[in-house]
Amino acid sequence: MNKTIIIIGAGKGISYEAARHFGMKGYKVALISRTLTSLQGLEKDLASQGITAKGFQGDVSS
């Protein structure tokens, strides 16, 4: 499977669990958040579970 899911407003709550859920099903995960440090932590946590994830800093309201 070669599918990607984009999580907008990535953080440690529901968005993290959604990223984890789809990542475990084989999806690549793109994370968008205003805070770079939170993205780095999420990438590391997901990678430790074998999930391919990449974070992108951005503000979707602008």
C-alpha positions, 0 to 999 in steps of 0.5 A, spaced: 500 500 500 502 506 498 497 511 501 499 517 505 494 521 511 495 528 513 494 530 520 492 537 521 493 540 527 498 535 530 499 534 537 499 529 543 491 528 543 486 525 538 491 527 532 496 523 535 492 517 536 489 518 529 496 518 526 498 512 530 492 508 528 493 509 520 500 508 521 499 501 524 495 500 517 501 502 513 499 509 511 505 514 511 503 520 516 504 527 514 504 531 520 502 539 520 503 543 526 505 550 528 510 548 533 516 545 531 518 541 537 512 538 538 513 535 531 520 532 532 517 529 538 511 526 534 516 523 529 520 520 534 514 516 538 511 514 531 518 512 528 519 508 534 513 504 533 515 503 525 511 508 522 513 513 517 512 520 519 514 527 517 512 533 520 511 540 517 511 546 521 505 551 518 499 555 520 493 552 516 489 559 518 494 563 514 
